Amino acid sequence: MTTPPHLTGNYAPVADELTTLDLPCTGTIPEELTGWYLRNGPNPHAAASKHWFLGDGMVHGVRIEGGRAVSYRNRWVRTSTFTDGARGIDEQGRRDFTAGVANTHVIRHAGRTFALVESSFPCELTADLDTLGPHDFDGKLTTAMTAHPKTCPVTGELHFFGYDFFEPYLTYHRADAAGTLELSRQIEVPAATMHHDFALTANHVVFMDLPVVFDLPTAMTGAGMPFRWNDDYQARLGILRRDDPHGDVRWFAIEPCYVFHTLNAHEEDGRIVLHAMRYRSMWRTDSRDFDEGATLWRWTIDLATGAVREDQLDDRIAEFPRIDDRLAGLNARHGHVSVSDGGTGALLRYDLHTGSSTAHTFGPGRLPAEASFAPADETPGGAGYLMSYVYDSAEDRSDLVILDATDLAAAPVATIHLPRRIPYGFHGNWLPDH
């Protein structure tokens, strides 16, 4: 039997958990960085899964203190799916949101660290990446939680949603800065579409209802992801006022597309400006079909006239967009994406005000993952670093590379050499101690 691509090369899982101290480093780790760099991704413990998106979650972390790379550790997220084979459906046929693979993101909110996947409750981890278990906000959360929540930098609120195969298809949630779930409301959509991400502005929430729709025949086969492209489904953006969270959602039709990841959104002269990585289509016949790849686009929604302008800003295929998260929902000038053409990887830094960009190329066979922004000072949008795991295919190993975000083309500030390769994965964060 042929091994599927998502289980070969650097997609293949690693077989064990390590704790390694005092990592070697080339260059100088900035003294102002004290904390954990964590990144989550699929790592099926049985070394088999039906789709890249479905492997058991494993968090890889590097601890940095005082200019030193103190340790590396990797741990599986021990959900009930991992430990007991729970499938997310209980004995009465109801959804069990305590089960899942928790393989997509890792965030911190209100002092808690969570591993996230969009089909389940968040799963809480200790500082050492041990699993504490599912978190349901003291019983108030009754849906799954997106893997892409947004933290408002002004209020500290955590905004998120849950989507499902059954009605209600989409539910919006908001937790306060202390971690108390304050709001849950249904968002009316006509079908069970795959809502992977959304956006936040200072005064609005932006939902993306796009034509990748739950497909029962595919679900019944158990092969891959149970969604398919639907040419008859109208792609649209939904706008909800944050100060009227139970009010009507305004929907704006857009050209057919799919978006896994938004870069950011903000408000400007009565308009909402959304930047995201746009696929022309995907999953028409198979959930491994990602069309030709994603490129950076901008949607400008005029709230007075209802007009929507759609602009492609670059033709380079890229993914994993990130900003300085202290500017989430505000007019962030710079955004960063990861590029891999299969042979040479790069990180791009876009100036969203001027349209220019700067690249850092890692060289043949060196491919970066998502790059998280680590601030160097207290000024949002100011100096900082991009941190990314970079896989070296020639040596079959990985490094944690730290780049100066304001001088991206320069040589790395530091390259921390890791004791093993880090399989390709999804999302993570720099979590400073303070």
C-alpha positions, 0 to 999 in steps of 0.5 A, a space after each residue: 500500500 502506498 503511504 499517503 503524502 501527509 504521512 511522508 517526508 516532513 509530514 510524517 509524525 515523530 515517534 516519541 516525546 523529548 525533553 532536551 536542555 541547553 540547546 546550541 545556538 548560532 547568533 545571539 538570542 535577544 535578551 528581552 525574549 523570555 518565554 515559550 515559543 509553542 507550535 501545534 500540529 498533527 502527529 498521529 500517535 498510531 502513525 496513520 490518519 486519513 487526512 493531514 488535518 486529522 492527526 493527533 495534536 502535538 505541541 513543540 515548545 522552546 523555552 528562552 530565558 536570558 539569551 539562552 535556549 533553555 530547553 526543547 520539549 514536545 508533547 502529545 495533547 492527551 485528549 480522550 481521542 488520544 487516550 481512549 479513541 473517543 470519536 466525538 459522538 457519545 453513546 446517545 449519538 450526541 456531539 461530545 465536544 470533550 473529544 478531539 485531536 486538539 492539533 491546530 493552534 495553541 494560545 493563552 487567555 486569562 492565564 490559561 494555555 489551550 490547544 485548539 481544534 475547531 471540532 471540540 472544546 479547548 484543551 488546557 495544558 500546563 506550562 510544561 505542556 502536560 494535558 489538564 483536559 477539556 475546558 468548557 468555561 464553567 459549563 457555559 460553552 455548548 459548541 465547539 470552539 474555533 482554532 482561530 479566536 481573536 483577542 481584542 487588544 483594547 478590552 482583552 476580550 476573547 472573541 470566537 465561534 463554533 460551527 457544526 454539521 447540525 443546526 445551529 450551524 454557527 454560534 458566536 461567543 465572547 469571553 471577557 479578559 478574566 476568561 468568563 464566557 459572557 455571550 453566546 448567540 446563533 448566527 443564521 446561515 443556510 447550510 453547514 459550511 466550513 468556518 475556519 477563521 473570521 476577523 475582528 475590528 474595533 467595532 465589528 465582527 466579520 464572518 466568512 460564509 463560503 462555499 465549502 459545504 458539509 457533504 453527507 455522502 463524503 462523511 459516510 465514507 469516513 475518508 478525509 474531510 467531510 466537506 466539498 465545494 458547492 458552486 451553487 452556494 453564495 460566498 458572502 461576508 457577514 458583519 455584526 456590530 460588537 456593541 449590538 451583539 444580538 442585533 442583525 448580521 449584515 451579509 455582503 455577497 463576494 466572488 466565490 472563494 475560500 479562506 482558511 486564514 485572515 491576516 487582519 481587518 480594520 475600519 477606515 472612513 466608514 469601510 471595513 478593510 479585510 486582508 486574507 489569503 484567498 483560494 479561488 476554490 478547493 475540494 471540488 472532488 477530494 479534500 486533498 485538492 487545494 486548487 492552485 494555492 492561496 494569495 493575498 487579497 483585500 476586501 473593502 466593504 462600504 457600510 453605507 452603500 453596501 458595495 464590496 471591492 475585491 483586490 488581489 495584492 500579490 500573485 505569490 502563493 503563500 499561507 499562514 498570515 500573521 501580524 503583531 497581535 497587539 494590533 488585531 482589529 486595528 490598522 496594522 501596517 505590516 503582515 507576514 506570510 510563509 512561502 514554500 515552493 517545494 524547494 526554497 522557503 521564504 517569509 514575506 513582510 508586507 507593507 499594507 500601506 504602500 503595497 511593498 514587501 520584503 523577503 527573507 529566503 532561507 535557501 534551498 531545501 530550508 522551509 519555514 512554518 508559520 512565523 509568530 511575532 515576538 515584540 521587542 518593546 511596548 510599542 504595538 507595531 514597533 520593533 520585534 522578531 519573527 520566530 519560525 521552525 524551519 525544516 532543513 530537508 538535506 539534513 532532515 532536521 529543524 531549527 527555530 529561527 529568529 529574524 528581525 522583523 524590521 530588517 527581514 532580509 538580513 541574516 537571522 538574529 539567532 538560529 536555535 538548533 533543535 534535537 529533532 525535526 519538527 513535522 510540518 504543522 499549523 499554528 502557534 504563538 510566542 508566549 512571553 512570561 510578562 
